[in-house]
Amino acid sequence: MNPTDVPAQLQATFEAQREAYDREDFPTWDVRRDRLLRLRRLLEDNEPAFEAAIAADFGRRPRLETQIAEFFPALAEIKGALRHGKQWMKPRRVWVSKWFLPARAEILPRPVGVVGIIVPWNYPVFLSIGPMVGALVAGNRVMAKLSEYTPAFGELFQRLVAQTFRPDEVSVVLGGPDVAAAFSALPFDHLLFTGSTPIGRKVMAAAAENLTPVTLELGGKSPTVVAPGYSIERAATRILAGKLLNAGQTCIAPDYVLLPRERMQSFVAAARTQARRMYPRGLASDDYTSIINPRQYGRLVGYLDEAAARGVRVEPLFEGAQRDDAAHRLAPALLLEPPHATAVMREEIFGPLLPLLAYDRVEEAIGFINAQPRPLALYWFDDDRARTERALRRTHAGGVCVNETLVHVAQEELPFGGIGPSGMGHYHGRWGFETFSKLKPIFRQSRLNGMGLFMPPYGRHVETLLRLMKRF
């Protein structure tokens, strides 16, 4: 695409979708169901091709990891929408105040129009399909901008979408930052962005020019707390599973761990045992994912080198080679008590590096979390239910797992989203349907009603009625 043609081509696609929406602004369930079924067939019929494309983009990513982290939740999202969408789109009766009876009230979920989705590179299937399902079951048209860091997937997905949907139903856009900027500036009826907090600010600023509502799924530094008395072995098993999925290139990956001071060395040993159990061949393990590209790899190596230069103790988790520059593969490592000024403590890590921080009292750990920008996820490992409940009420996070990591994102009945610097808005399941709908409130007046009692000229009877209403 010629850069000078980007805005015009995007505008043409947007206008075609808007015109199609205007012709069919409240699709029937049969129409919405057909679109969802086509999307499901697109995924199911092309799984091997998608797996190969994603592996090519990363350099190495195990097929089963793509199945677990992408296809399973994406297909579950479609199946949930097919199972419940017809009910979601029905008007919902709600109560009216007793003073307005016998009037009636209801909420009518209405499609908003054309939805824009900006997809990151780390989970290109799930983070394309998930929001797309919410937009389609709500009756909208969709334009999706894919990351330039996953070109093989992007080209395949664009081609398959073009074979499956009319351009005025669903359209996939490819390109770099110039295309993303032009895409963000379109007057969408809703725009969902998944990515970093700095880019999220730019997307929100562009959307503000059109007063486009936004859902921002950002990232940040998701904390993990191991409480006193909790099994270090169990904690290490689940924390490493969450951290090393996709080599840590996950927006909700544990970003740092807060541990009782006296249990720091026990955690290091347990984490090393677990990492070698999961990946017995270390950096050569076929089940271990590569860093997406040399740029991200260089960023992570820079974090490691800076920490080492500052005297931070670095504990490798694999035996043997720790880096493969040519294949941009980086072994996981623990960083013990890095200073706050280091990059691994300032920036979202998005890789297989895990800082460990010691605390002496649980209140210190909670205070540390609350002193940081609000995170996308919080992971709390504790057998004390009362202490856990206190911690959940005293901390902010977009989502929480207790004695687990990551899997809250796969729960259809839970909204997924951030708070503050980690994002705004939410989707998944019914929450996605509602995000991409206008929940239109409707009041239906009865032929017999008392509204005439409150019309001018006001008299003593109005004062009497108001006093009565205030009492009851």
N, C-alpha and C positions, 0 to 999 in steps of 0.2 A: 504494500500500500504506500503510495507516494505521500510523504508527510504533509504536503500542501493540500492533499485531498482528504485527509483524515476527518476534519470537522464536517465537511460536506457529506461524506459517505455515512458517517455516524448519524448525522442529522436526518438523512434520507431514510435510514433504517428505523430510527426513532419515529419519524412521522408516519411511516407505513404501519408501524405497530399501533400508534395512537389512532390512526384512521380505522384500523381493524377493530380496536377496542370500542371506538365510538359506534361502529355498526353492530357490535355485539357486546354491550357493556355489562351484561349480567348473564354469563353463560350458564346453561342448564347443567345439572349434575352429569348428564350423559356426555356432554362436551368436555367437562373437566376430567371425568373418569377416563375418557378416551386419551386425553393428553398424558395422564399419569401412566396409563398402560403402555403407551408408546415409549415413554421415558424408561419404564421398567424393561421393556424388550430391548431397547438400545443398550442398556447396561448388561443384561443377562446374555445377550447374543454376542457380546464383544469383550467379555472379561479377559480372555487371553491376550487380545490385542492391547487392551488398556494396561494390563500388567507389564507387557513387554515395553510399551511406550514409557511408562513411569520408570521402569528399571533403566531404560536408556537415558532418561533425563537425569537420574541420580547418579548413574555410573554403576551402582549396585543397590538394589532394594529387593529383599526376598518377596517372592510371590505371595506367600501366606501372610506376610505382614500387610501387604496391600489388601488382601482379602479381609483380614481381621479389622484393620483400621479404616478401610474405605468402603469396600463393597458391602460388608455386613451392615454397618449403620446406614448407608445410603439406601439399600434395598428395604431395610426396616422402616425408614422414613416414608418411602413410597407406599409400602404395605399399610402402614398406619393411616396415611391419608386416604387410601382406597377404602379402608375399613370404616373410617369415621367421617370422611369429608361430607357426605350427603347430610348427615346430622348437623355438622358444624355450620353449614350454609343456611340452615332454616332460621326464620325469625324466632327470637327468644322472648317469651312473655315475661314481663317483670311487674312487680307490684307498683301501684300508684299510692301516693299519700291518701290516707282515709278522707281528707278534706276534699279530695277531687273525685271520689267515687260518684257515679259508676263509670267514670272514664277508664280507658285501658292504655297500657303502654307496652312497648316492645323494642327490641334491638334488632336491626336488620344488618347483617354483615354484607357489605357491598365491596366488590373489587375496586381497588384504587385506580388501576389503569395500567401503566407501563412501569415495570420494576427493573432497576439496574442492579447487577450483582458484580462486584469486583472480587476475583478469586485469587488467593495466594498460591504459592508454589508447593507448600509442604504436604498438603493432602488434596490434590487437585480434583479427585473424583468426589469425595465426600463434601468438600467445601464449594463445589459447583452444584451438586445434586441436592444437598440438604436445603439451602435457601430456595432453589428452583422449585422444589416440591411445594414448599409453603406458598410461593407466589402462584403456582399453577392451580393448586387446589382452591385457592381463594378467587380464581377466575381471571387472573391477570395475564398480560403479555410480558415476556422476559427478554432482556438483553444481558449477556454475561461477558465480562472482560476477563480473559485468562492471563496468567502471568507469563512474561517472556522467558522466565527461567525454566519453564517446562514446555519447550517447543514441540517435542514429539507428541506429548499428550494433547497439547493445544490443537495441533493440526488434525490429529485423529478425531478429537471430540468435535471440532468445528465441522469436519466433513460428515460425521455421523449425524450430528444434529440437523445439518442441512438436508440429509436424506430422510430424516424422520419427521421434521416439522417444517411448516411454511415459515419463511422469514418473518412474517407478521405475527407468528405465534412465539417462536423462540429463535434467537439469533446469538451466535457466538462471535466475539470480537477478539482478534489477536493484535499484538503490538507492544511496544515499549512504553516508557514514561510519557512520551508525547501523546500517545493514544489514550493512556490512562487519564491524563489531564483533560483531554477533550471529552472523554467519556463521562468523567465526574461533573463536567459543566453542562451536560444535557439536562433539560427540565423534567427529570423523571418524577413519577408520582411517589416513589419510594426508592431509596438507594441503600443497599447493604454493602458494607466494606469489611473484609477480613484482612488484617495485616498489622503492621507496626503502629505504635502510638504516634510517632512523628508524621507518618504518611496519613494516618487517620485525621490529624488536624487539618492537613491540606485538603483532603476529600470533603471534610465538613465545611471548610471555608468555601470551596467551590459550590457545594450544594446550597449553601446559604444564599448565594446570589439568586437562586430560583425558589427559595423557601422550600426546598425539597426535604421532606423528612428523611432522617438517616438512622440506620442501625449500624453501629460500629462495634465490630468484634475485634478487639485489639489484643494486647498481651500483657507484658509487665513481668514482674518477678513473683511468681507464685510460691509462697512459703510452705514448708513442711515442718511440722512439729512432732517430735517423738517425746511423749510425756514420761515422767518418772515411772518406772515399774513396767513399762510396756516391753514386750519381747523385742530385743534388738534384731534377732534373726528374722522374725516376722516382718518387722518394719523394713529392714534392708531388702528383703525379697520383693515387697510390693513397691517400695520407692525406686529400686533399680528397674523393675519392670516398667514403671511409668516413665522413668527418666530415659531409658535406652531404647524405647520404642521409637523407630524412625531416627535413631541416633540423637535423640533429644530435640529434634526439629519439630516441636509440637508447642502450640501456644499455651497449652495448659500443663506442660511438663513441670515437675517439681524443679524450682529454680535454685533453692538453697534449703538446707536442713538445719533446724535448731534442735540441739541435743543437750541432755544433761551433761555437764562438764566431765563427770567421772566416767561417762559411757562413750566418749568420743573414740577411743582406740578400739573398743569392742565393735563399734559401728564400722570403722575402717576395715577390720578383719572380716566382718560379716558381709560387707558390700563386695569386697574382693572375692570372697567365696561364691557369692551369688553371680557376679559378673562372669566368672570363669565357668560356672555351671551352665549359664545361658549361652555362652559363646566359648566353647572349649578350645577352639583354634585361634582365639584372640582376634586380632585385626584381619586374619585370613578367613574368619568364619563367614560362610555364605549367608547366614541369617542376620548379619550385622550390616546396617545400611550405611552408605557413603554420605558424606556431606554434599549437598546439592551441586555446588560448583566451586571453582577456585577462589572466588571472591569471599564466599561465606567461610570456606576453609581457612583462608588467610586471616579473616577476622578472629576466628576461634584460636588459631595458633598465636595470634598477637595477644589475646587475653592470657593464654598460658605463659607466654614469654614474659609479659609484663609482671604477672604474679611471681614468677620465679625470680625475676630481677629484684623484686621488692622483698625477697626472703620468705615468701609464702611457702609452706611445706606442701608439696604436690605428691599425692599418693596415686600411682597408676593402678588401674584395676585389671589390666591384661598383662600376661607375660609376653615377652618378646617385643616385637616392633610396636612403637607407639604412634608413628605417623607414616603415611604414604602420600607424599606430596603429589606425585603424578596422578594417583587415583583419587585424590582428595578424600582420604580416609583417616579418621582421627580416633584413637583409642580413648575410652572414657577415663576420667581422672577425678579424684577428690582433691579439693583445695581447702586446707585447714586454716580457719580463722583469717581469711584475707581481709585487709583493711577496707573500710568503706570507700576509700578513694580509688580502689582498683576498678578496672572496667567490668570485671565479673560481678562486682557488687553494685555498680551503677547502672549497667545495661542489662536488658533481657538477654540471657545467654543463648538460647535457641541452638543448643548443641550438647555434646556428652560431657560437659564439665559441671561438677556439682560442689559448690562451696558448703562447708560444714561450719556452723557457728555454735559455740558453747553458751549455755546459760546455767545459772545457779538456782533460780526459782522460776516456776512457770509464768509468774507475773512479768518477769523480765522478757520472756519470749513473746507474750502478748503485747507488751509495750513496744517491743522492737517492730513487730508487724504493723501495729497501729501508727508508728512513726513513719512508715513508708507509704508511697502511693498505693491506692487500693488495688489489690491484685485480681486477676481473672479467676484464679482458683486458690483454695486453701486445703491442705491435707493435714488431718489431725489424727495421730496414732495414740490411742489411750484406752485403757480398760476401765477407767473411772468414769462412769456415766455422768455423775453430777459435775465433775470438773470439765468434761467435754461440753456439756450444755452451757456452762458458764463461758467457756471460750467461744462457743458459737455465737453467743449473744453479745460478746464484747468485741468481736472482730468483724470487719467488712471483707467481702470477697464476692466475685461474680458467681461462684459455685463452690461447693464443699464436698469432699469425700471424708468419711470417718473410717479409719483403718483400711484405706484403699487409696488408689490414685486413678485419675483419668476417667473412670467408667461413668461418672455422673453425666458425661456428655452423650452417652448412648441411651439415656433413659427418656422414652417418648413423653412421659408425663411431667418431666422437669423442664422448665425454661432454661435455655442456655444464653448467657450474655454476661457482659462485664459491668463494672461500676466505676465511674470517674475515669481516671487515665486508662483503665482496662476496657472501656467501652460503654455503650449505652444501648438500650433496647435488648430484645431477646427474640429467639425463634426456637424451632423444633416442635413437632407435633402440632397440637392446637395453638400453641403460642406462636408458631410461624404463620398459621392461617390468620390469626388475629392481627399480627404485625402487618401483614400485607392486605388487610381489609380495613375499610372504614366502618366502624361499629356505629351505624346510624341510629340514634335514638328517635323514636317515634311516639308521640302522644296522640291518642285518638279520643276526642271529646265525645261525650254522650249528648244525645238530643236534650235530655233533661239534666241540667247542671246548675250550680249555684254561683257561677261567675258574675252574673248580673248584680249580685248583692254587694260587690266590691267596686262598682263603677261610680264615678262622680255623678251627681254631687254627693260628696261624702257627708255622712251624718253620724248621729250618735250610735245608730245600729252597727256601723262599721267598727267603731271603737269597741263596742260590746263583743262583736264577733272576734276581733283580733285578740282581746283579752282572753276569751274562751279558748281560742286556738293555741295561745301561748301556754295556757295551763295544761293542755292535753297534747 
